[in-house]
Amino acid sequence: MSVQFKQVETRRLYQQIADQIRDLIERGGFDIGDRLPPERELAQQLGVSRPSLREALIALDVEGSVEIRSGSGVYVNSPPERSTRTTAALGESPTELMQARAAMEGTVVVLACARSTPAALANLRACVDGMRQEIARRRTPLEFDRQFHLTIAEMSGNSVMQRLVVELFDDRHSPISTKLRSRYENMRTWNAALKEHEAILHALEAHDPLAAEAAMRSHLKASEQRWVGG
């Protein structure tokens, strides 16, 4: 007789922290409508980093257990009916996702620099120009942003890396990443990203792999700070 084992779910850090916050709400006697302690105090109380805490609060906001009000704080909501008292997975941790992208794309851009062609660089320039035009129209230039990073991955000549770059980029459409984007992305942050793309392009045009790697890692670190750091 064969035994069927239930697959064990790997719980992400933001899920574990969200569960702690839910327990804190219940043990701390918070009522519906009460405001939670400030973010810094809450992070110290739980012994976690503020980016990880922010991800956990976003997860609780998505499920409806809390409401995040910009400039005001985090307030307790009526918890949704659920069969379990644990936080559902809502995608990869945005912090870890950006760190993985920096590691991967920092290597990819070095390969791309060695294998760049005038045609590929022209395609990259078109992505940057398209991004600038969309921002000028006050529209989100996400597709040009995606195409910029995908073009660099294609320039590397490594199909495995190309696939991974696409997968990591497209993870930004997960529920937790989408919620973060809706809160923190705006024309100011897109203008900053545009300047960083221009720095990467200039390094590639100069055939300077060290400058290209530094510019890519700086861009993705800054993106992490804007996105997760708020």
Number of C-alpha atoms within 10 A of each C-alpha: 3 4 5 6 6 6 6 6 7 7 12 16 16 26 22 13 24 25 18 16 20 20 12 16 18 11 9 11 9 14 13 14 13 14 17 18 13 11 17 12 12 17 18 12 11 13 11 14 13 17 21 22 23 20 25 25 24 26 27 27 20 17 16 15 20 25 20 19 9 8 6 9 13 21 19 21 18 12 13 9 7 9 6 7 10 14 21 17 17 18 17 18 24 23 19 12 17 23 16 15 20 21 14 18 24 21 19 25 30 24 20 24 25 14 15 20 14 9 9 16 19 13 16 25 18 15 22 22 15 17 26 19 13 18 18 13 10 12 14 16 21 12 12 19 19 15 18 21 22 18 17 27 26 21 23 21 15 13 12 9 17 21 13 15 22 15 12 15 16 11 17 20 12 16 17 23 23 15 17 22 17 10 14 14 15 14 15 11 14 23 15 14 19 20 14 19 23 16 19 26 23 17 21 27 18 12 17 15 20 15 19 26 24 16 23 28 23 17 21 21 17 18 21 20 14 18 21 22 16 13
